[in-house]
Amino acid sequence: MPDIKCLDEVLQKMKVPYEETVYQKGYRYGEGTALRLVRPKNTQQLSEILQCCNAEGIGVVPQGGNSGLVGSSTADNSGKQVVIGTDLLNKDIFQRDGDSLKVGAGFILDTVNQRLENEGMFLPIDIGASGSANIGGLISTNAAGSRAARYGNTKARTSEITVVTANGEVKQIKTDMRAVDPELPQDNSKIDPNNPFIGSQGYLGVIADAVMVVEEKPIRYETVVLVPKDNESISLIRRELQNDFGEALTAFEGMSGEALRLVGKNIQNTGYLFADEPQKVDYALLAEVATKDENEDLDAILYATLERLTDSKDVTTGLMGNSYLYWHHRHHISEAIKLEGQVIATDIAVRGADNLSAFRLEASEKLKKDFPDLMIVPFGHEALGAMHFNMVYPKEKELSPALKKEIQAAVYEPAVVKYKGTFSAEHGVGPHNAWAYDRFTPDEVKKQAEILKQKFDPNGIMNPNLNYGFRNRKGLNVT
Ligand SMILES: Cc1cc2nc3c(=O)[nH]c(=O)nc-3n(C[C@H](O)[C@H](O)[C@H](O)COP(=O)(O)OP(=O)(O)OC[C@H]3O[C@@H](n4cnc5c(N)ncnc54)[C@H](O)[C@@H]3O)c2cc1C
């Protein structure tokens, strides 16, 4: 067992809330028992905790809302790691000046938006876990979500961070908010050398607070669901909407017919979205537009676009007038899939949003042929070229880890190699997909990560369940 005398003294002296030997599970992956779950309230406490852990070589796992999807926010089973819960961290920091919001890492996304609502502003990061993910977690995962094509991902919304590195040093860092690669706007499969603390899952330090760029909130939204004639029509529909609405187009999502059918089947009190012909829809698109101008007749413009697309036969069916219902279906896909069987999740993006349909068709056909028991239920962020290409394996059949990996590899391989995309668009890298990182990441990227690790965390205490470098790096306990 590591020597925790120094740590316990700090916890007592600074009255830091903590619990001993806490067993925890992540939302989808990751579980273990933490030696201590400590909950610092401010940057000073955080710094002193890290100084002790660093001096004693105690592994530290930062944790926000524990909603991450790669298994990197919980301790391992050794009982030797300390989880730093950030739910109380800097909760006294919440100051807005124009579109800049300085905010403590412990604030949950929904709370931030509730507080901004009265001022007509919002932080436009839209994820299904907005009721639990906090600012520190969002930044550390560079979360994106349904409206990222319009408003950018978390990196694009973060102008400054306060981070505490392994030795307790407090750093104020202005982030590099330059435009992302337009052909592959969402890629969290590696550390960004220009913003090493954003999207690196607590591997290099703990985010204590940040300055976020917030937006004036639209006053009205309207959402439609469109069934494209075929896969070629998807890009055309997106371009038509972009031409008609420009920045007012706030979301453009894709949902496979199979995913929608599972929502109708498995989510209580919901029903089928295409009630008359649920079996006929192969793929549907959800488009949302928004306006800040109370005189703009959004419905009329959207209706005209819909009519034009229906006349040209690019859209075969269009639903309009019940935005809540359409988003309800979109937001319940993950849960519906989980209820159906054993989920095999992937989170890919391809280079060039126009190529997403070709990828989806090709991967679906191959998987159906090679693994006939699989149900294929992709959905995702069409405008980003990103997709949760998820699959369901029957509950009653055995799904060995090797088979699961083989199936995931059959998705990652074409996404990364043929379509020059990524095996992790949004969720980042963790023990769950470490093998894919090892396989698909070039050596120079790993080398760069090792240099950063050496610079900010030479003792390798920060999130020791991750490894962005080479696997045989000494001192790291790699899953
Ligand atoms: C239902 C559901 C829907 C989701 N939808 C989306 C989506 O649309 N888009 C998307 O991008 N993600 C999505 N996610 C994933 C997840 O919500 C995001 O990754 C989120 O940003 C994680 O935030 P968190 O506070 O829960 O972090 P955690 O899960 O607690 O931690 C995630 C990682 O960040 C590290 N970390 C946490 N806090 C800090 C900190 N202060 N400093 C340093 N490191 C830290 C942890 O060690 C861990 O490695 C979804 C998850 C769920 C459960």
The ligand as a MOL file (V3000), in Angstrom:
LIG
                    3D

  0  0  0     0  0            999 V3000
M  V30 BEGIN CTAB
M  V30 COUNTS 53 58 0 0 0
M  V30 BEGIN ATOM
M  V30 1 C -26.0720 9.3070 -22.1360 0
M  V30 2 C -24.7410 9.8940 -22.5230 0
M  V30 3 C -24.6590 10.6990 -23.6570 0
M  V30 4 C -23.4340 11.2400 -24.0320 0
M  V30 5 N -23.3780 12.0190 -25.1510 0
M  V30 6 C -22.2050 12.5470 -25.5290 0
M  V30 7 C -22.1290 13.3540 -26.7070 0
M  V30 8 O -23.1020 13.5680 -27.4180 0
M  V30 9 N -20.9300 13.8830 -27.0210 0
M  V30 10 C -19.8090 13.6650 -26.2590 0
M  V30 11 O -18.7420 14.1810 -26.6040 0
M  V30 12 N -19.8540 12.8910 -25.1550 0
M  V30 13 C -21.0130 12.3270 -24.7740 0
M  V30 14 N -21.0640 11.5370 -23.6570 0
M  V30 15 C -19.8270 11.2440 -22.9080 0
M  V30 16 C -19.5820 12.1020 -21.6480 0
M  V30 17 O -20.7670 12.6340 -21.1480 0
M  V30 18 C -18.5820 13.2150 -21.9500 0
M  V30 19 O -17.3430 12.6380 -22.2450 0
M  V30 20 C -18.4210 14.2120 -20.7820 0
M  V30 21 O -17.7010 15.3220 -21.2280 0
M  V30 22 C -17.7240 13.6130 -19.5700 0
M  V30 23 O -17.8240 14.5320 -18.5020 0
M  V30 24 P -17.7820 14.0400 -16.9810 0
M  V30 25 O -17.7980 15.2400 -16.1140 0
M  V30 26 O -18.8160 13.0390 -16.7280 0
M  V30 27 O -16.3380 13.3850 -16.9310 0
M  V30 28 P -15.8940 11.9920 -16.3090 0
M  V30 29 O -16.6220 10.8900 -16.9460 0
M  V30 30 O -15.9380 12.0590 -14.8400 0
M  V30 31 O -14.3740 11.9640 -16.7710 0
M  V30 32 C -14.0240 11.8140 -18.1150 0
M  V30 33 C -12.4980 11.9060 -18.2370 0
M  V30 34 O -12.0540 13.2050 -17.8940 0
M  V30 35 C -11.1930 13.1690 -16.7530 0
M  V30 36 N -11.5650 14.3180 -15.9140 0
M  V30 37 C -12.7650 14.5930 -15.3710 0
M  V30 38 N -12.7220 15.7800 -14.7370 0
M  V30 39 C -11.4670 16.2580 -14.8780 0
M  V30 40 C -10.7910 17.4430 -14.4620 0
M  V30 41 N -11.3870 18.4050 -13.7450 0
M  V30 42 N -9.4940 17.5920 -14.8040 0
M  V30 43 C -8.8470 16.6400 -15.5170 0
M  V30 44 N -9.4260 15.5080 -15.9330 0
M  V30 45 C -10.7250 15.3230 -15.6240 0
M  V30 46 C -11.4270 11.8270 -16.0990 0
M  V30 47 O -10.2740 11.3540 -15.4230 0
M  V30 48 C -11.7580 10.9610 -17.3010 0
M  V30 49 O -10.5850 10.5480 -17.9220 0
M  V30 50 C -22.2750 10.9720 -23.2590 0
M  V30 51 C -22.3660 10.1670 -22.1180 0
M  V30 52 C -23.5760 9.6300 -21.7540 0
M  V30 53 C -23.6270 8.7960 -20.5170 0
M  V30 END ATOM
M  V30 BEGIN BOND
M  V30 1 1 1 2
M  V30 2 1 2 3
M  V30 3 2 2 52
M  V30 4 2 3 4
M  V30 5 1 4 5
M  V30 6 1 4 50
M  V30 7 2 5 6
M  V30 8 1 6 7
M  V30 9 1 6 13
M  V30 10 2 7 8
M  V30 11 1 7 9
M  V30 12 1 9 10
M  V30 13 2 10 11
M  V30 14 1 10 12
M  V30 15 2 12 13
M  V30 16 1 13 14
M  V30 17 1 14 15
M  V30 18 1 14 50
M  V30 19 1 15 16
M  V30 20 1 16 17
M  V30 21 1 16 18
M  V30 22 1 18 19
M  V30 23 1 18 20
M  V30 24 1 20 21
M  V30 25 1 20 22
M  V30 26 1 22 23
M  V30 27 1 23 24
M  V30 28 2 24 25
M  V30 29 1 24 26
M  V30 30 1 24 27
M  V30 31 1 27 28
M  V30 32 2 28 29
M  V30 33 1 28 30
M  V30 34 1 28 31
M  V30 35 1 31 32
M  V30 36 1 32 33
M  V30 37 1 33 34
M  V30 38 1 33 48
M  V30 39 1 34 35
M  V30 40 1 35 36
M  V30 41 1 35 46
M  V30 42 1 36 37
M  V30 43 1 36 45
M  V30 44 2 37 38
M  V30 45 1 38 39
M  V30 46 1 39 40
M  V30 47 2 39 45
M  V30 48 1 40 41
M  V30 49 2 40 42
M  V30 50 1 42 43
M  V30 51 2 43 44
M  V30 52 1 44 45
M  V30 53 1 46 47
M  V30 54 1 46 48
M  V30 55 1 48 49
M  V30 56 2 50 51
M  V30 57 1 51 52
M  V30 58 1 52 53
M  V30 END BOND
M  V30 END CTAB
M  END
